[in-house]
Amino acid sequence: MKELIRLGSERGYRPTIFIGMLERYQTLGAMKRLVRNGEVQSGFRRLTELGLQDHTVEAGILRFRNEFDKTDIDCAEWRIKQARDEAST
């Protein structure tokens, strides 16, 4: 997640809400809260626009599946699919 913050900052995006969530809920807790939220967060959209989709919370969940349950993984896969569908239209 530090890499996500660093790369985003280099491109002019500082995820202040996410940073606060990391401090409050720790890494896994923040990731689970974000991915289970029914809305596609602005941070996910912004990172996708910046070409950093591989550094989103969702990508992290899929990369480290053993740390998350089926619901978290399903939500992450759904959100990434939505972004791909939007990009192809």
Salt bridges, closest charged atoms under 4 A:
GLU3 OE2 - ARG6 NH2 2.67
GLU10 OE2 - ARG6 NH1 2.33
GLU49 OE1 - ARG46 NH1 3.46
GLU58 OE2 - ARG79 NH1 2.83
ASP69 OD2 - ARG36 NH2 2.70
ASP72 OD1 - ARG36 NE 2.53
ASP74 OD2 - LYS70 NZ 2.72
GLU77 OE2 - ARG65 NH2 3.07
ASP85 OD2 - LYS81 NZ 2.78
GLU86 OE1 - ARG45 NH1 3.10
